[in-house]
Amino acid sequence: MTVGEFIDHVRADAARLPFITGVLVADQTDYAAKLIVTIRSDLFIQVYANLDTGTRGCSLVCGGQRIYGRDHDAQGWHRHASDNPLVHDISPEGQRAVEIGDFLREVQDVLEEECLL
């Protein structure tokens, strides 16, 4: 997958959800991209992917603070659950690999649970 294909994939998955208002490419290189998936001005999803290293970072941000996330780094996948987003959840569920579409559906669940939609 190329960076351009990754960006197109994020845009396509984001377009399926009515609460998402836009996708901005914040940074892009030949091997990495950082995107901002907007919900509203104080509520957005930051998506980062480095295709060379396999690093992924997906965070739901509200009021400047991460309230949910999933990351993949050298140690593997982990989750930042909405009840304690500062902690790395390495339970079997926390270590489950997710695609961007899966993460966006999880975000929708968090937004509904937290009455943010």
Secondary structure, 3 states (H helix, E strand, C coil): CCHHHHHHHHHHHHHCCCCCCEEEEEEECCCEEEEEEEEECCEEEEEEEECCCCEEEEEEEECCEEEEEEEEECCEEEEECCCCCCCCECCCCCCCCCCHHHHHHHHHHHHHHCCCC
